[in-house]
Amino acid sequence: MREREYDYRNCSSLFGYAAAVHARSGAICQLCGCGRGERPDFDLWRQLTVEHLIGESQGGHLAKNRLAVTERFPSLSFTVRETLSTRIDAANTITACSFCNSTTSRDRSERSMAELIVGSNSGPEETYLAIEAYATSVLERKRQDVEWKMTSIRSAFERHVLPDLLETRCPFSIEAEKAEPSHFEVGRHFQEQVRDKLQQIFHSISRSTSPSAPRRSCIPSTSPLGPVP
């Protein structure tokens, strides 16, 4: 047992830069919509990421925004430039689940952030509004791409993946439906339930008088607990 409580602020991926992004989105993936509901789910929330609509390689991160804004509007005060840079960053960042972030990570925007900022012939506010509109169009395109991919992936999951997962979960599925352990207890409960089932099957086989009698088991051939004693 640790003597002191973990400082959650060390988890910067959730409580640092990303916190404001997730607050704007309500902890809902803006690409596939997972996380909708009255109450945010902790196990999903802790896996959320920040998606840059225009990626880092195309100047879409805040530090590069600042450089581009300074280059385009050198006469503005530091405070005004910083405000403009952070507004542009907010328009360019959304909450995305890990799948959606990964599946769109190689997408490239038709225009880089530097082109949108430095190449602007308008004032600061007009430049921001143009970037906001462009980011919205990128978001819509990514949503369509995710929907297209998700249709095929969901079908493959139901045909090829789900049956094996259900078979693996069979030994403890009934008990899992009756109780809702916290995520800290899941590992311990899993091991206890699988061990009990393995022992029951072993004793049942030992008592069997007909070696050729069919035996039905939904325990996988290998177990993380090792061989049955």
C-alpha positions in Angstrom: 0.0 0.0 0.0 1.4 3.4 -1.0 1.7 5.8 1.9 0.6 8.9 -0.1 -2.0 9.5 -2.7 -1.0 9.7 -6.3 -0.8 13.2 -7.7 -3.3 13.0 -10.6 -1.8 16.2 -12.1 1.2 14.0 -13.2 -1.2 12.5 -15.8 -0.7 15.4 -18.1 -2.4 13.7 -21.1 -5.7 14.1 -19.2 -5.3 17.0 -16.8 -2.9 19.1 -18.8 -3.3 20.5 -22.3 -6.1 18.1 -23.1 -8.4 19.1 -20.2 -9.8 22.2 -21.9 -10.3 20.2 -25.2 -12.3 17.5 -23.5 -14.3 20.1 -21.5 -15.3 21.7 -24.8 -16.4 18.4 -26.2 -18.1 17.1 -23.1 -15.7 14.1 -23.3 -17.4 12.9 -26.5 -15.4 11.7 -29.5 -16.1 14.3 -32.2 -15.3 11.9 -35.0 -17.4 8.8 -34.1 -19.6 10.1 -31.2 -18.6 7.5 -28.6 -19.1 8.7 -25.1 -22.6 10.1 -25.6 -24.9 9.8 -22.6 -25.9 11.6 -19.5 -22.8 10.7 -17.5 -19.2 10.5 -18.9 -17.7 7.0 -18.5 -14.4 6.9 -16.6 -12.9 4.0 -18.5 -13.6 5.7 -21.8 -12.6 9.2 -20.6 -9.2 8.0 -19.5 -8.5 6.8 -23.1 -9.5 10.0 -24.9 -7.0 11.9 -26.9 -6.6 15.3 -28.6 -7.0 15.3 -32.3 -5.4 18.1 -34.3 -7.4 18.6 -37.4 -4.3 20.1 -39.1 -1.5 17.9 -37.7 1.8 18.9 -36.2 3.7 18.1 -39.4 1.6 20.8 -41.1 2.1 23.4 -38.4 -1.0 22.6 -36.5 0.3 22.7 -32.9 0.1 25.8 -30.6 3.9 26.5 -30.6 3.9 26.7 -34.4 0.7 28.7 -34.4 2.5 31.4 -32.3 5.4 31.6 -34.8 3.1 32.0 -37.7 0.9 34.6 -36.0 4.0 36.6 -35.0 5.3 36.4 -38.6 1.9 37.5 -40.1 1.0 40.2 -37.5 4.3 41.5 -36.0 2.8 44.8 -35.0 0.2 43.3 -32.6 1.0 43.2 -28.9 2.2 40.0 -27.3 -1.2 39.6 -25.5 -3.2 40.0 -28.7 -1.0 37.6 -30.6 -1.2 35.0 -27.8 -5.0 35.3 -27.7 -5.2 34.8 -31.5 -2.9 31.8 -31.3 -4.8 30.1 -28.6 -8.2 30.7 -30.4 -6.7 29.2 -33.6 -5.5 26.2 -31.5 -8.9 25.7 -30.0 -10.5 25.7 -33.5 -8.0 23.1 -34.6 -8.3 20.7 -31.7 -11.1 18.2 -30.8 -11.6 15.2 -28.6 -11.1 11.9 -30.3 -11.1 8.3 -29.0 -7.9 6.4 -29.5 -9.2 4.5 -32.5 -10.3 7.6 -34.4 -7.1 9.4 -33.6 -5.1 6.5 -34.9 -7.1 5.8 -38.0 -6.9 9.5 -39.1 -3.3 10.1 -38.0 -1.9 9.9 -41.6 -4.5 12.2 -43.1 -3.0 15.4 -44.5 -4.8 18.7 -44.9 -4.8 20.4 -48.3 -3.5 23.5 -46.7 -1.0 23.8 -43.8 -1.6 26.1 -40.8 1.2 28.4 -41.9 -0.4 28.8 -45.3 -3.7 29.7 -43.6 -2.1 32.2 -41.2 0.9 33.7 -43.0 -0.8 33.5 -46.4 -3.8 35.4 -45.2 -4.4 38.9 -46.7 -7.0 39.7 -44.0 -6.9 41.1 -40.5 -6.6 39.0 -37.3 -10.3 38.4 -36.8 -11.0 37.6 -40.4 -8.0 35.3 -40.5 -9.3 33.4 -37.4 -12.8 33.0 -38.9 -11.4 31.7 -42.2 -9.3 29.1 -40.2 -12.3 28.1 -38.1 -14.3 27.5 -41.2 -11.6 25.5 -42.8 -11.1 23.4 -39.7 -14.8 22.6 -39.7 -14.6 21.4 -43.2 -11.6 19.1 -42.3 -13.6 17.8 -39.3 -16.6 16.9 -41.5 -14.3 15.1 -44.0 -12.7 13.1 -41.2 -16.1 12.2 -39.8 -17.2 10.8 -43.1 -13.9 8.8 -43.4 -14.3 7.3 -39.9 -17.9 6.3 -40.6 -16.8 4.6 -43.8 -14.1 2.7 -42.0 -16.2 1.9 -38.9 -18.9 0.2 -41.0 -16.4 -2.4 -42.3 -14.6 -2.8 -39.0 -17.8 -3.3 -37.0 -19.0 -6.0 -39.5 -15.6 -7.8 -39.2 -15.7 -7.6 -35.4 -19.1 -9.3 -35.3 -18.2 -12.0 -37.7 -14.6 -12.8 -36.8 -13.8 -11.4 -33.4 -16.9 -11.4 -31.2 -17.5 -15.3 -31.3 -14.0 -15.9 -29.9 -14.3 -13.2 -27.3 -17.6 -14.6 -26.1 -16.1 -18.1 -25.9 -13.2 -16.8 -23.8 -15.5 -14.9 -21.5 -17.9 -17.9 -21.0 -16.5 -19.2 -17.7 -17.2 -16.0 -15.9 -19.8 -14.2 -17.9 -22.7 -15.2 -15.6 -21.0 -14.0 -12.5 -19.9 -10.8 -14.3 -23.6 -10.0 -15.1 -24.6 -10.3 -11.4 -22.0 -7.9 -10.1 -20.3 -4.7 -11.2 -16.8 -4.7 -9.7 -14.7 -1.6 -9.9 -12.0 -1.5 -12.5 -9.4 -2.1 -9.8 -11.0 -5.5 -8.9 -11.6 -6.8 -12.4 -8.2 -8.6 -12.6 -8.6 -10.3 -9.2 -12.2 -11.4 -10.0 -11.1 -12.7 -13.4 -8.4 -15.0 -11.9 -10.6 -16.3 -9.1 -13.5 -17.1 -11.5 -11.3 -18.8 -14.1 -9.5 -20.9 -11.4 -12.8 -22.1 -9.9 -14.1 -23.1 -13.3 -11.0 -25.0 -14.2 -11.1 -26.9 -10.9 -14.7 -27.8 -11.4 -14.0 -29.2 -14.9 -11.0 -31.1 -13.7 -12.9 -32.8 -11.0 -15.8 -33.5 -13.3 -13.5 -35.2 -15.8 -11.8 -37.2 -13.0 -15.1 -38.6 -11.9 -16.2 -39.6 -15.4 -16.5 -43.3 -16.0 -16.7 -43.0 -19.8 -13.6 -41.7 -21.4 -15.4 -41.5 -24.8 -18.3 -39.5 -23.4 -18.5 -36.0 -25.0 -17.3 -33.2 -22.8 -18.5 -29.6 -23.4 -16.2 -26.9 -22.2 -15.9 -23.2 -23.1 -12.6 -22.8 -21.3 -9.8 -21.9 -23.7 -7.1 -24.5 -24.3 -4.6 -22.2 -22.6 -5.0 -20.2 -19.5 -3.1 -17.3 -18.0 -3.2 -19.2 -14.7 -1.0 -22.0 -16.1 -1.8 -25.8 -16.3 -4.5 -27.3 -14.1 -2.9 -29.1 -11.1 
